[in-house]
Amino acid sequence: MMHSVRWLSVAQASKVLGQLVSVVVLSRLLPPSAYGVMALAGVVLTFASLLRDMGTGAAIIQRKTLTPALADTVFWLNVGLGLTLGLALAASAYAISVFFKEPELFPVMLLLSIGFPLGATTAVHQAWMERHARFRELAILDVFTQVTGLCLSVACALAGWGVYSFVVPTLFTIGTNSVWLWFKSGFKPGRQWSRDEFKSLWGFSGSLTAFNFINYFARNADSMIIGRLLGTGPLGQYGMAYKLMLFPVQHMSWVVGRALLPRLSGIQDDLAAVREVYFKVLGGISLLSMPIMVGLWALREPFVSVVLDPKWAIVAPLLGWLAPVGIMQSLMSTIGSTLTSQGRTAALLYLGIFNTATVLVGFVMGAQYGVVGVAAGYFIANLLNFVATIVCMGHWLQATPGPLWRQLKAPVLSSVAMALALWGGIVALGHTSLPPSLQLGMLIALGAAVYLVVLGGVFGQSPRVLLNTLKGKA
């Protein structure tokens, strides 16, 4: 398990670094409208991606015994769905661009629809490698495509290609992944199609897919509303703030989720062991996500002024609402792996219905006050969803709040100390003539030092708790 986490972390660290470089460089070369067009395309493509996989990749990982008939059935199901979705997206591209009142969306959608048939042919190959914990090879592939894709993005932006600076590396990544996985995974599909295996998939994957559909609307309704009512410019600005909030936490949670599902599936019959791992993983995630998000919230104004171009100034007030959302979403990100490992995808579906309804209400009410209102509505909805999720998971895992607070106490109080130190540092440095970039660097160093000193000196903990938990040592 530790080997898997290490290589997953390497892959995701490269993605985080690549996206940071992308934010700093591309935000100066491209207008917010280019980000907005890509965000609208992402809304549609994410929806189609749910149909392409149908939760079958998770089924291959979760099954105690994987038969050739099941693997072949999933492969041909994905191929058929991928081809169908690629054609459907190409055929509907013009209508989608008309709905969002964005002509440039039409050619972007046409090009990106090519990725679905390509990606569908190797969905099982990737799940096969994850099932056999071949994360080192997957990490090498991720690092290569990330670095090459970033270079392509910058080159296209410098050439004046606008939104296609995102399209070209996306297609490159999909194509490279598909070719590599096909020849390196070791999975060779046969010609079998088992009706019985297909039916057995539906009980597991049907509810999981339904949850993913519902969760999709919770994740993308903000982009739909902003893009339709306010335009691609405000959507690009909102998307930038959302990306800054989400991608460090999202990548960390992605690592944990991919490593957690195989481990919990292996102990799925021992509820006490599952409960213990779940709460310790929550504590480990909070050790990393809380200081990142609290620091981003406290330093949002100097960060935006130093890192981004002046045209992104509205990102600072947006981060005021979205940074706390990052903490809550990082802690809620493990429910999918935990309930899936237990085969409780129906419970996951019910929770998703409630969460999505809450978020949609928050978006609709917040949209009356512009893009910042959408962010505020998103914060309130996530706060309600976080409370509901913790209560439900406690019920389903037969747990009380005490163990959760014992895991969260150290990162919560250490983050509060860090926030107070940053507030004092901002006030003190405000009376100096030091360059803004130097001030930001000093504040980041101060925040990290205070957090680690309090965490280790007062509570005797370190962020390695998360790695030890996944390894099985804590």
C-alpha positions as CSV (number, residue, x, y, z in Angstrom):
1,M,0.0,0.0,0.0
2,M,2.8,2.4,0.8
3,H,4.4,1.7,-2.5
4,S,1.1,2.6,-4.2
5,V,0.7,5.9,-2.3
6,R,4.3,6.9,-3.0
7,W,3.9,6.6,-6.7
8,L,0.4,8.1,-6.8
9,S,1.8,11.0,-4.8
10,V,4.6,11.5,-7.3
11,A,2.1,11.6,-10.2
12,Q,-0.1,14.0,-8.5
13,A,2.7,16.2,-7.3
14,S,3.8,16.6,-10.9
15,K,0.2,17.6,-11.8
16,V,0.0,20.1,-9.0
17,L,3.3,21.7,-10.0
18,G,2.3,21.7,-13.6
19,Q,-1.0,23.4,-12.9
20,L,0.7,26.0,-10.7
21,V,3.1,26.8,-13.6
22,S,0.1,26.8,-15.9
23,V,-1.8,29.3,-13.7
24,V,1.1,31.6,-13.4
25,V,2.1,31.5,-17.1
26,L,-1.1,31.0,-19.0
27,S,-3.2,33.5,-16.9
28,R,-0.9,36.2,-18.4
29,L,-1.2,34.9,-22.0
30,L,-4.9,34.1,-22.2
31,P,-8.0,36.1,-21.4
32,P,-10.6,34.9,-18.9
33,S,-13.0,34.2,-21.8
34,A,-10.7,31.4,-23.0
35,Y,-10.9,29.8,-19.5
36,G,-14.7,30.3,-19.7
37,V,-15.1,28.5,-23.0
38,M,-13.0,25.5,-21.7
39,A,-15.1,25.5,-18.5
40,L,-18.3,25.2,-20.6
41,A,-16.8,22.4,-22.7
42,G,-15.8,20.7,-19.4
43,V,-19.4,20.8,-18.2
44,V,-20.5,18.8,-21.2
45,L,-17.5,16.5,-21.4
46,T,-17.7,15.6,-17.7
47,F,-21.3,14.6,-18.1
48,A,-20.4,12.4,-21.1
49,S,-17.5,10.8,-19.2
50,L,-19.9,9.5,-16.6
51,L,-21.8,7.6,-19.3
52,R,-18.6,6.3,-20.8
53,D,-17.4,4.5,-17.7
54,M,-20.7,3.7,-15.9
55,G,-18.7,2.9,-12.7
56,T,-17.3,-0.3,-14.3
57,G,-13.7,0.6,-13.5
58,A,-14.5,0.7,-9.8
59,A,-16.3,-2.7,-10.2
60,I,-13.2,-4.3,-11.6
61,I,-11.1,-3.1,-8.7
62,Q,-13.7,-3.9,-6.0
63,R,-14.5,-7.5,-7.1
64,K,-12.9,-10.1,-4.9
65,T,-12.6,-12.4,-7.9
66,L,-12.2,-11.0,-11.4
67,T,-13.2,-13.4,-14.2
68,P,-12.1,-13.0,-17.8
69,A,-15.8,-12.9,-18.8
70,L,-16.4,-9.9,-16.6
71,A,-13.3,-8.0,-17.8
72,D,-14.3,-8.6,-21.5
73,T,-17.9,-7.6,-20.9
74,V,-16.8,-4.3,-19.3
75,F,-14.3,-3.7,-22.1
76,W,-16.9,-4.0,-24.9
77,L,-19.5,-2.1,-22.9
78,N,-17.0,0.8,-22.6
79,V,-16.0,0.6,-26.3
80,G,-19.7,0.8,-27.4
81,L,-20.4,3.7,-25.0
82,G,-17.3,5.6,-26.0
83,L,-18.1,5.4,-29.7
84,T,-21.7,6.4,-29.1
85,L,-20.8,9.3,-26.9
86,G,-18.2,10.6,-29.3
87,L,-20.7,10.7,-32.2
88,A,-23.4,12.2,-29.9
89,L,-21.2,15.0,-28.8
90,A,-20.1,15.8,-32.3
91,A,-23.7,15.9,-33.5
92,S,-24.9,18.1,-30.6
93,A,-21.9,20.5,-30.5
94,Y,-23.6,23.3,-32.5
95,A,-26.8,23.1,-30.4
96,I,-24.7,23.3,-27.2
97,S,-22.8,26.3,-28.4
98,V,-26.1,28.0,-29.2
99,F,-27.6,27.3,-25.8
100,F,-24.6,28.8,-24.0
101,K,-24.5,31.7,-26.6
102,E,-20.8,31.0,-27.3
103,P,-19.9,30.3,-31.0
104,E,-16.3,29.3,-30.2
105,L,-17.6,26.3,-28.2
106,F,-18.7,24.6,-31.4
107,P,-15.3,23.7,-32.9
108,V,-13.9,23.1,-29.4
109,M,-16.6,20.5,-28.7
110,L,-16.0,18.8,-32.1
111,L,-12.3,18.3,-31.4
112,L,-12.7,17.1,-27.9
113,S,-15.4,14.6,-28.9
114,I,-12.6,12.6,-30.5
115,G,-11.2,11.7,-27.1
116,F,-14.2,9.6,-26.1
117,P,-13.6,6.6,-28.4
118,L,-9.9,6.8,-27.7
119,G,-10.3,6.8,-23.9
120,A,-13.0,4.2,-23.8
121,T,-10.8,1.5,-25.4
122,T,-8.4,1.6,-22.4
123,A,-10.6,2.2,-19.4
124,V,-10.4,-1.4,-18.4
125,H,-6.6,-1.5,-19.0
126,Q,-6.2,1.3,-16.4
127,A,-8.5,-0.4,-13.9
128,W,-6.6,-3.6,-14.5
129,M,-3.3,-2.0,-13.6
130,E,-4.8,-0.3,-10.5
131,R,-6.2,-3.6,-9.3
132,H,-2.7,-5.1,-9.5
133,A,-1.2,-2.0,-7.8
134,R,1.0,-1.1,-10.8
135,F,1.0,2.6,-9.8
136,R,4.7,3.2,-10.6
137,E,4.1,2.7,-14.3
138,L,1.0,4.8,-14.2
139,A,2.8,7.5,-12.3
140,I,5.6,7.6,-15.0
141,L,2.9,8.0,-17.7
142,D,1.2,10.8,-15.8
143,V,4.4,12.7,-15.3
144,F,5.3,12.4,-18.9
145,T,1.9,13.6,-20.3
146,Q,1.7,16.4,-17.7
147,V,5.1,17.9,-18.6
148,T,4.6,17.5,-22.3
149,G,1.1,18.8,-22.2
150,L,2.2,21.9,-20.2
151,C,4.9,22.6,-22.8
152,L,2.3,22.2,-25.6
153,S,-0.1,24.6,-23.8
154,V,2.5,27.3,-23.4
155,A,3.7,26.9,-27.0
156,C,0.1,27.2,-28.3
157,A,-0.6,30.2,-26.1
158,L,2.5,32.0,-27.3
159,A,1.4,31.3,-30.9
160,G,-1.9,33.0,-30.2
161,W,-4.1,29.9,-30.3
162,G,-6.4,31.0,-27.5
163,V,-8.6,28.4,-26.1
164,Y,-7.0,25.7,-28.3
165,S,-4.0,26.0,-25.9
166,F,-6.1,23.8,-23.7
167,V,-7.6,21.6,-26.4
168,V,-4.3,20.4,-28.0
169,P,-2.7,19.1,-24.8
170,T,-5.9,17.4,-23.8
171,L,-6.1,15.4,-27.0
172,F,-2.4,14.7,-26.8
173,T,-2.8,13.3,-23.2
174,I,-5.8,11.1,-24.2
175,G,-4.0,9.7,-27.2
176,T,-0.8,9.0,-25.4
177,N,-2.5,7.4,-22.5
178,S,-4.6,5.2,-24.8
179,V,-1.6,3.9,-26.8
180,W,0.6,3.4,-23.7
181,L,-2.1,1.5,-21.7
182,W,-3.1,-0.7,-24.6
183,F,0.5,-2.0,-25.1
184,K,1.8,-1.9,-21.5
185,S,-1.1,-2.9,-19.2
186,G,-0.9,-6.6,-20.0
187,F,-4.7,-6.9,-20.4
188,K,-5.8,-8.4,-23.7
189,P,-9.5,-8.3,-24.3
190,G,-11.3,-11.3,-25.7
191,R,-14.5,-11.5,-27.7
192,Q,-16.7,-12.6,-24.8
193,W,-19.9,-10.9,-23.8
194,S,-21.6,-12.3,-20.8
195,R,-25.2,-11.3,-20.1
196,D,-25.0,-12.7,-16.6
197,E,-21.9,-10.6,-15.8
198,F,-23.5,-7.5,-17.3
199,K,-26.6,-8.0,-15.0
200,S,-24.3,-8.5,-12.0
201,L,-22.6,-5.2,-12.8
202,W,-25.9,-3.3,-12.7
203,G,-26.5,-3.7,-9.0
204,F,-23.1,-2.3,-8.2
205,S,-22.4,0.1,-11.0
206,G,-26.0,1.3,-11.5
207,S,-26.3,3.0,-8.2
208,L,-22.7,4.3,-8.4
209,T,-23.4,5.7,-11.9
210,A,-26.6,7.4,-10.7
211,F,-24.6,8.9,-7.8
212,N,-22.0,10.2,-10.2
213,F,-24.7,11.7,-12.4
214,I,-26.3,13.5,-9.4
215,N,-22.9,14.6,-8.1
216,Y,-22.1,15.9,-11.5
217,F,-24.9,18.5,-11.3
218,A,-23.6,19.5,-7.9
219,R,-20.1,20.0,-9.3
220,N,-21.1,21.7,-12.5
221,A,-24.3,23.7,-11.9
222,D,-22.3,26.8,-11.0
223,S,-20.5,26.7,-14.4
224,M,-23.8,26.2,-16.2
225,I,-25.5,29.1,-14.4
226,I,-22.6,31.5,-14.7
227,G,-21.9,30.6,-18.3
228,R,-25.5,31.0,-19.3
229,L,-26.4,34.1,-17.3
230,L,-23.2,36.0,-16.9
231,G,-21.0,34.9,-19.8
232,T,-17.6,33.3,-20.4
233,G,-15.6,36.2,-18.9
234,P,-17.0,35.9,-15.4
235,L,-17.1,32.1,-15.7
236,G,-13.3,32.1,-16.5
237,Q,-12.7,34.3,-13.4
238,Y,-14.8,32.0,-11.2
239,G,-13.1,29.0,-12.7
240,M,-9.7,30.3,-11.9
241,A,-10.7,30.8,-8.2
242,Y,-12.3,27.4,-8.2
243,K,-9.2,25.8,-9.6
244,L,-6.9,27.5,-7.1
245,M,-9.2,26.2,-4.3
246,L,-9.7,22.7,-5.6
247,F,-6.7,21.4,-7.4
248,P,-4.2,20.9,-4.5
249,V,-7.0,19.3,-2.4
250,Q,-8.5,17.4,-5.3
251,H,-5.2,15.9,-6.3
252,M,-4.4,14.9,-2.7
253,S,-7.8,13.3,-2.3
254,W,-7.5,11.6,-5.7
255,V,-4.3,9.9,-4.4
256,V,-6.0,8.8,-1.2
257,G,-9.1,7.6,-3.0
258,R,-7.3,5.5,-5.5
259,A,-5.1,3.9,-2.8
260,L,-8.0,3.6,-0.3
261,L,-10.5,1.7,-2.4
262,P,-8.3,-1.4,-2.9
263,R,-7.4,-1.4,0.8
264,L,-10.9,-1.0,2.1
265,S,-12.2,-3.6,-0.4
266,G,-9.7,-6.0,1.1
267,I,-11.2,-5.6,4.6
268,Q,-14.8,-4.9,3.6
269,D,-16.2,-7.6,5.9
270,D,-14.6,-6.1,9.0
271,L,-16.6,-3.0,9.8
272,A,-14.5,-2.0,12.8
273,A,-11.4,-2.0,10.7
274,V,-13.1,0.0,8.0
275,R,-14.3,2.5,10.5
276,E,-10.8,2.9,12.1
277,V,-9.2,3.4,8.7
278,Y,-11.9,5.9,7.6
279,F,-11.5,8.2,10.6
280,K,-7.7,8.0,10.5
281,V,-7.7,8.9,6.8
282,L,-10.0,11.9,7.5
283,G,-7.5,13.0,10.2
284,G,-4.6,12.6,7.8
285,I,-6.3,14.5,5.0
286,S,-7.1,17.4,7.3
287,L,-3.5,17.6,8.4
288,L,-2.7,18.6,4.8
289,S,-5.8,20.2,3.5
290,M,-6.6,22.5,6.4
291,P,-3.3,24.5,6.4
292,I,-3.4,24.8,2.6
293,M,-6.9,26.2,2.5
294,V,-6.6,28.3,5.7
295,G,-3.4,29.8,4.3
296,L,-5.0,30.4,0.9
297,W,-7.9,32.1,2.6
298,A,-5.7,34.3,4.8
299,L,-3.3,35.3,2.0
300,R,-5.9,35.5,-0.8
301,E,-5.3,39.2,-1.6
302,P,-1.5,39.3,-1.6
303,F,-1.5,35.9,-3.4
304,V,-3.7,37.1,-6.3
305,S,-1.9,40.4,-6.6
306,V,1.5,38.7,-6.9
307,V,0.7,35.5,-8.8
308,L,-2.1,36.6,-11.2
309,D,-2.6,39.4,-13.7
310,P,-4.7,42.4,-12.6
311,K,-7.6,41.2,-14.8
312,W,-8.1,38.4,-12.2
313,A,-8.6,40.7,-9.2
314,I,-12.1,39.4,-8.5
315,V,-10.5,36.0,-7.7
316,A,-9.5,37.2,-4.2
317,P,-13.1,37.8,-2.9
318,L,-14.1,34.5,-4.6
319,L,-11.4,32.7,-2.7
320,G,-12.8,34.2,0.5
321,W,-15.9,31.9,0.1
322,L,-14.3,29.0,-1.8
323,A,-11.2,28.3,0.4
324,P,-13.3,27.0,3.3
325,V,-15.2,24.8,0.8
326,G,-11.9,23.1,-0.1
327,I,-11.6,21.9,3.5
328,M,-15.1,20.4,3.6
329,Q,-14.8,18.8,0.2
330,S,-11.4,17.2,1.0
331,L,-13.0,15.5,4.0
332,M,-16.1,14.5,2.1
333,S,-14.0,13.1,-0.8
334,T,-13.4,9.7,0.9
335,I,-17.1,8.7,1.2
336,G,-17.1,7.4,-2.4
337,S,-14.3,5.0,-1.8
338,T,-15.5,4.0,1.7
339,L,-19.1,3.2,0.7
340,T,-18.1,1.6,-2.6
341,S,-15.8,-0.7,-0.8
342,Q,-18.7,-1.8,1.3
343,G,-20.9,-2.3,-1.8
344,R,-23.2,0.4,-0.4
345,T,-23.6,2.4,-3.6
346,A,-27.3,2.9,-3.0
347,A,-26.5,4.8,0.2
348,L,-24.1,6.8,-1.8
349,L,-26.8,7.6,-4.2
350,Y,-29.2,8.9,-1.5
351,L,-26.6,11.1,0.0
352,G,-25.8,12.5,-3.5
353,I,-29.4,13.4,-4.1
354,F,-29.6,15.5,-0.9
355,N,-26.2,17.1,-1.5
356,T,-27.1,18.0,-5.1
357,A,-30.4,19.5,-4.2
358,T,-28.8,21.7,-1.5
359,V,-26.1,22.9,-3.9
360,L,-28.5,23.7,-6.7
361,V,-30.6,25.9,-4.3
362,G,-27.5,27.7,-3.2
363,F,-26.4,28.4,-6.7
364,V,-29.8,29.7,-7.9
365,M,-30.1,32.0,-4.9
366,G,-26.5,33.2,-5.1
367,A,-26.7,33.9,-8.8
368,Q,-28.9,36.9,-8.1
369,Y,-25.9,38.6,-6.6
370,G,-23.4,37.9,-9.4
371,V,-20.4,35.6,-9.5
372,V,-19.4,36.3,-5.9
373,G,-23.0,35.5,-4.8
374,V,-22.6,32.1,-6.5
375,A,-19.5,31.4,-4.5
376,A,-21.3,32.4,-1.3
377,G,-24.2,30.1,-2.1
378,Y,-21.8,27.3,-2.8
379,F,-20.2,27.8,0.7
380,I,-23.5,27.7,2.5
381,A,-24.6,24.6,0.6
382,N,-21.4,22.8,1.3
383,L,-21.6,23.6,5.0
384,L,-25.0,22.0,5.2
385,N,-23.8,19.0,3.1
386,F,-20.8,18.5,5.3
387,V,-22.9,18.2,8.4
388,A,-25.3,15.8,6.7
389,T,-22.4,13.7,5.4
390,I,-20.7,13.3,8.7
391,V,-24.0,12.4,10.4
392,C,-24.9,9.8,7.8
393,M,-21.4,8.2,7.7
394,G,-21.4,8.0,11.5
395,H,-24.8,6.1,11.2
396,W,-23.7,3.8,8.4
397,L,-20.4,3.0,10.0
398,Q,-21.9,2.8,13.5
399,A,-19.6,5.4,14.9
400,T,-19.8,8.3,17.3
401,P,-18.4,11.9,16.8
402,G,-15.8,11.4,19.5
403,P,-13.2,9.5,17.3
404,L,-13.6,12.0,14.5
405,W,-12.9,15.0,16.7
406,R,-9.9,13.3,18.2
407,Q,-8.5,13.0,14.6
408,L,-9.4,16.6,13.6
409,K,-8.5,18.4,16.8
410,A,-4.7,18.8,16.1
411,P,-5.1,20.2,12.5
412,V,-8.0,22.4,13.4
413,L,-6.3,24.1,16.3
414,S,-2.9,24.3,14.5
415,S,-4.6,25.9,11.5
416,V,-6.2,28.5,13.8
417,A,-2.8,29.3,15.3
418,M,-1.4,29.7,11.8
419,A,-4.2,32.0,10.7
420,L,-3.6,34.3,13.7
421,A,0.1,34.4,12.9
422,L,-0.6,35.3,9.3
423,W,-3.0,38.1,10.3
424,G,-0.2,39.5,12.5
425,G,2.3,39.1,9.8
426,I,0.2,40.9,7.2
427,V,-0.3,43.8,9.6
428,A,3.4,44.0,10.5
429,L,4.6,43.8,6.8
430,G,2.0,46.3,5.8
431,H,4.2,49.0,7.4
432,T,7.3,48.1,5.4
433,S,8.4,48.9,1.9
434,L,9.4,45.3,1.0
435,P,8.4,44.1,-2.5
436,P,5.0,42.3,-2.5
437,S,6.5,39.1,-3.8
438,L,9.0,39.0,-0.9
439,Q,6.2,39.7,1.6
440,L,4.2,36.9,0.2
441,G,7.1,34.5,0.5
442,M,7.8,35.5,4.1
443,L,4.2,35.1,5.0
444,I,4.0,31.6,3.5
445,A,7.2,30.6,5.4
446,L,5.7,32.1,8.6
447,G,2.4,30.2,8.2
448,A,4.1,26.9,7.5
449,A,6.5,27.3,10.4
450,V,3.8,28.1,12.9
451,Y,1.6,25.3,11.7
452,L,4.3,22.6,11.9
453,V,5.6,23.9,15.3
454,V,2.1,23.8,16.9
455,L,1.2,20.5,15.2
456,G,4.4,18.8,16.3
457,G,5.2,20.7,19.5
458,V,1.8,20.8,21.1
459,F,0.1,17.7,19.6
460,G,3.0,15.5,18.6
461,Q,1.8,14.9,15.1
462,S,3.0,15.3,11.5
463,P,1.5,15.1,8.1
464,R,3.1,11.6,7.8
465,V,0.1,10.3,9.7
466,L,-1.8,10.0,6.5
467,L,0.9,7.9,4.8
468,N,1.2,5.7,7.9
469,T,-2.5,5.1,7.9
470,L,-2.6,4.1,4.3
471,K,0.4,1.8,4.9
472,G,-1.3,0.2,7.8
473,K,1.1,1.4,10.5
474,A,-1.4,3.8,12.3
